[in-house]
Amino acid sequence: MSAPGAIGLVWRRVRDRFRAASLDTPELDARLLAQQAFGIDAMGLIRRERETAPAEWVEALDALAERRLAGEPVSRIIGEREFWGLKFQLNGATLDPRPETEMLVAEAIRWIEHHPAPYIVDLGTGTGAIAISILDAIPAARGIATDLAAEALTAARHNAERHQVAGRLSFRQGPWWQAVPHTELFDLILSNPPYIASGVIPTLQPEVRLFDPELALDGGFDGLEPYRAIAAQAVRRLKPGGAVVLEIGANQGDPVARIMARAGFSRVEVQKDLAGLDRVVLASHS
């Protein structure tokens, strides 16, 4: 156990351990874990840094630090991730929302922000981050969010309640379109599906391979099976003027665009992120 000391000294010792271990964001990680261990917010960490940390606080932070040094992501340790300016609870069945997925949310909002009452569906919702972020930004929007895992839907429901959109978002359990009533038509179909080829999963970084659920990563033999499943019914599930917005892997622009074109979409765009990598496919008839 680390020696006792002032709150500021205690968390900075953890920061230095993280630096020595060559973690990417040692100071941020140490601050977030200290807030979790000490039960105080970011401002409290600053204001109280000269106070002596109780021994149980030091012990709690040491335990969290060991988990981080073993490769567990901070978001998994503290049980939540900030996304689109909102905080989302995670659990063992949810993917940890990535910053790059905010590009999908931005494109979705751009597409429907002037629609009087947009109706959306988020297939494979996980934490609900995509659907909830859109409904938070567009008060007139409502929608459905689906997931195969009941545990993921538990987290998504909690997050919807936390961000006060639960009255506009319903949840259905099941694979892809099987969870959505055939009579439902949408202005926007959204998904960040599993898109890692099965054989590639053992080669992923430990933070992903060991802590993200395989169900949320495995896209089948070529990483494209979920896109085929979504595309199979997408055209007939859209209202006139509707669109499909999908997150894709860095080298999947062309194959996913072909899948959507074969499904009957007349306009398919592949959009790149700030790193110049394929990130979003938008398919529509306009």
PyMOL commands that set and color helices and strands:
alter all, ss='L'
color gray80, all
select helices_A, chain A and resi 7-20+26-38+42-47+55-69+74-78+99-112+129-137+150-162+166-168+176-179+198-203+206-209+214-216+225-237+253-262
alter helices_A, ss='H'
color red, helices_A
select strands_A, chain A and resi 80-83+86-89+119-123+142-147+169-173+186-191+238-247+267-272+278-284
alter strands_A, ss='S'
color yellow, strands_A
deselect
rebuild
show_as cartoon
